[in-house]
């Protein structure tokens, strides 16, 4: 069932509470900020526990099996809450539910779920919530119509840094990836809309913006004219008030010398590339449909490092892709040693329905994948430690994000190169740029003291 009526203008959430749970990538996090903005415009206010909520929304991820399993586990737990409170509305949205098979599975398996909606349905959320108040079945909206998305605003979780999408969707169809199936084809936002939003955020005191896209390097290819992502970055660099501009994710096959030059010459553009390589084996890269070779990737990295002193490069790596031999895996380890990533986010291959790789023969056992992941992490951890050690004794600029999760007496923040730094300081530093003298380097973070203070 899908509602046909238009949403009434009254605040259907007035006096009601919501809980929003998010899985997945930065784009999902931004979608959740948009959902929060929609809900708060309807009168809802946020709570921290399911027991307090009149509305529970789970924003799902479909990239790997583990987050999907967590979603179904949560839905099982919420059955008891629904029995206690028949008026509770439970909604499941995002990438997992954009898939028709998954949406219908949730409807058929979890009868206490009121709404199942996909990645394109955010503009229709008020209408869906209004309909769910009166309809006792499960409403499904996984239409690919995204009309109205550009008009939606986000309730940013921070007052000094924000996500800023520049392109939605993906055209690459890597053989292991479900993203094109759940996010749709690439749709670039118009440059004037992006810059208008960036100027508005900067005027409100935001110091750092992260430009988001499944592949930011494809930005503009679907628009008239020749406005590229590098051109957008150059224009962003002149937005008054912005101190830091980040972007992710870059696809190696589309990374241009023009983009490297834009980062090199832009005062506000951070010296950090997140450049997923996924594998160091040309055979596996071809089977992944990545569109580049090992040699091309290494050439790109060398070009970046030669052009931008002190740049940091991070990556994503998949271990245990179908048919990955020990020789293929050794090629990946060798690439790590050659490139020397500042950090790499490594994942065990997870078969995804409707992808080419899921039907490939020679699927590796979970034990083989686990063993290779451990070996890869050992190599990368050593490299990360060595690179961080080189920063001991240096002074770095840090945007303070707030108290450390593990020690409230310590503040935490990130360098321009996206390295995490902990230091003793007061809470009034949150949202400010400070200089930190680095005294200790660890695998995952750096420690130091405010410039001018004794260690």
Secondary structure, DSSP 8 states (H G I E B T S, - for coil): ----S---SS-TTTT-EEEEEE-SSHHHHHHHHHHHHHHHHTT-EE-SSGGG-SEEEEEE--SSHHHHHHHHHHHHHHHHHHHH-TT-EEEEEEHHHHSHHHHHHHHHH-TT--EEE-TT-GGGHHHHHHHHHH--S-EEE-----TTGGG-----S-SSEEEEE-EE------TT--HHHHH-S-EE--HHHHHHHHHHHHHTT--EEEEE-TTGGGTTTTSSS---HHHHHHHHTTSTT--EEEEE-EEGGG--HHHHHHHHH-TTB-SEEEEE-B-S-HHHHHHHT-S--HHHHHHHHHHHHHHSTT-EEEEEEEES-TT--HHHHHHHHHHHHHH--SEEEEEE----TTSTGGG-S----HHHHHHHHHHHHHHHHHHHHHHHHTTTT-EEEEEEEEE-SS-TTEEEEEETT--EEEEE--GGGTT-EEEEEEEEE-SS-EEEEETTS--
